[in-house]
Amino acid sequence: MPKFEIDGEKLSENPNEYLKNTFDLPVFDGDYEDIYQYLIGFYNKTLIILTKSSKVDSDLIDVFERASDYNSMVKFEIVD
């Protein structure tokens, strides 16, 4: 199962580059909806684990939650 571990501390330092590297996206300009579209297209069980969530934009957390609600293959957990 693919697993993406997102560290809110590192994310807050350089969000666009961090998300681009974490999700192995060729291009990411900061539009969280691009992350949503990417996640809802997964066909394998995938886990997204977020730590230090207090440092993360609530809009991005919303994207992860919406993607996991829409796509049953994506599971999102906050571990603080």
N, C-alpha and C positions, 0 to 999 in steps of 0.2 A: 504494500500500500504506500503510495507516495505520501510524504509528510513534509509540510512546510512549517518550520519553526520561526516565528516572527518575534523578535525582541523589540519591544516598544522603545527602549532606550536607544538602540542603534537606529531604529526607524526615524526617531525624532531628529537625529543628526543630519540625515540626508535622505528624505523620504522617497524621492523619485528613483534615485540610484539604488537604494536598498530594495525597493519593491521590484525594480527591473531585474536585479540580480537574484533575488529570492525566487521569483517565479520564472526566471530564465526567459524574460520577454525581450524580443529584439529591439523594441522601442517602447518607451513609456514616458508620457509627457505630464503625468500627474493627474489625469482624469480617472478617478476611481471607478467609473462605469466600465472602463476598459478591463479592469481587474474582474469586475462582476461578469462581464461577457466571457472572459477567459474561464472563470471557474464554473459557470453553468454549462460549459461544453464538455466537462470531464465525464468519461465513461467508466472510469475505475474509481474504486473507493479511495478517497483522498482525505487526509486529516490536516487541518490548519490549527496550529497551536499558537496562541498569542500570550506572551508574558509582558509584564509591566504595562498593562493596558491603560493606566492612567496617563501615560505619555503619548497615547495614540489618538488621532483625530476621530471623534465619534462618527463622522461620516464614513470612514474606512471600516470601522467596526460594523456599522450598519450594512455595508457592502458584503462583508463576510457572512453576517447573519442572514441577509436576503438570499445570498447564493446557496447557503446550506438549506434554507427553507425551500428553495426552488428545485435544487438538484439533490436528490437523496443520496447521491454518491459522495457528496461533500459534507464533511462534518467539521464544525468549528467549535473550538474550546478556548476559553480564557483561563489561564493558569497563572494567578498572581501570587 
